[in-house]
Amino acid sequence: MPEKIYGLLGRKLGHSWSVPIHAAVGNPAYRLIELEPEDLPAFLAREDIGGLNVTIPYKRDVMPLCDVIDPAARDIGSVNTLVRRDGKLYAWNTDISGFLFMARRAGVELKDRKVLILGSGGTSLTAQAAARTCGAAEIVVVSRGGADNYDNLDRHSDAQIVVNTTPVGMYPNVGAAAVDLSRFPACRGVLDVVYNPRRTALLLQAESLGIPCSDGLPMLVNQAIAAEEHFFQRSIAPAENERVLGLLRREMENIVLIGMPGCGKTTVGAELAALTGREAVDLDAEIVKTAGKSIPDIFAQDGEAAFRALERETAQRFGKESKKIIVCGGGIVKDPRNYGPLHQNGRIYQLDRALDKLPTDGRPLSQNADLAAMAAERGPLYARFRDALIDNNAAPADAAGAIWRDFCADLDPERT
């Protein structure tokens, strides 16, 4: 008997994290399956299909090809889980379970609230159904055309919940947001189904405004586990949601190092790379590669403004990646625009070392500088960027160990 096919069905799947999620719950055969629309009928007719998840843009397109559709999924108008059993192709929608889990986990209440849903595709249908299930007072769907569109959003400035179901802000095209949350002064919750990066521009703004919010990874994990239950007709403990979510967070999130020039970021970064097996990226070294000249030469020939522009571009380039150790220059905090790129996929650690231990050789702004004055000026900036402060007055390996313990504890399911 041929092996059964398990996987995620879509058109472009390079960004997907579904394979490690399904592997974590005991399905090592799960894989990514990219198909063009014309190939769907023949593929879904295969008898060796075990179980499939369906993503953009096929959540509605596959429905006519299914033999049995769960009534709840038919009511929603889209499916994301397919199983071939007894010669028939069965379909469910587990996205709604994932969406409700995401909202509940973030403390975002939909009941009796006006919910603004950005996008009108298959995931939007799920969000609409979830909002109805929760008793939302009003549901508004915004699309590029139609009665409610991005040109007349002011008519819905009283929206209390904003849900993004579009790919705006998704890796690799990070930094964009479908809407500006300042247009919704009554907003009390933001949900973004995008999960890479962890914090889209929309979620970064929600965080800055103190609005409860969530990325889409909790939804992805929960719907995947619910799909696995259909695939193998088995029950999976609810605690698996948090366990798998913690594993993914710990695997994918960056570790970012900031601090005064000479505080040991490069050395601690190398210790962390050895400890974790991750790649350490030194932003100053990358700037030198790009410019083709040393940092002192950049300062001398082009000026600090030119260096800061290169630094910002480099932070944007590497900040959107995952599983990295990112070592930053001492002055990266001088430009607040660097915070978003570093924070979107990272936990930021400031290394602290006594001023009399800071070397100045090869550091243009440290030579002939009053380091105490520099530390006083930058202290509030470091505090604004950092998630945690790490002492680095002892061995670099000690600081690396402290960072790794904090990083793992912060993403531990028991503490979530």
Secondary structure, DSSP 8 states (H G I E B T S, - for coil): ----EEEEEES--TT--HHHHHHHTT-TT-EEEE--GGGHHHHHT-TTEEEEEE-TT-TTTTGGG-SEE-HHHHHHT---EEEEETTEEEEE--HHHHHHHHHHHHT---TTSEEEEE--SHHHHHHHHHHHHTT-SEEEEEBSSSSSBTTSGGGGTT-SEEEE-S-TT-TTSTT--SS-GGG-TT--EEEE---SSSS-HHHHHHHHTT--EE-SHHHHHHHHHHHHHHHHT----THHHHHHHHHHHHHH-EEEEEESTTSSHHHHHHHHHHHH--EEEEHHHHHHHHHTS-HHHHHHHH-HHHHHHHHHHHHHHHHTSSSEEEE--TTGGGSGGGHHHHHTTEEEEEEE--GGG---TT-TTTTT--HHHHHHHHHHHHHHH-SEEEE-SS-HHHHHHHHHHHHHHHT-GGG-
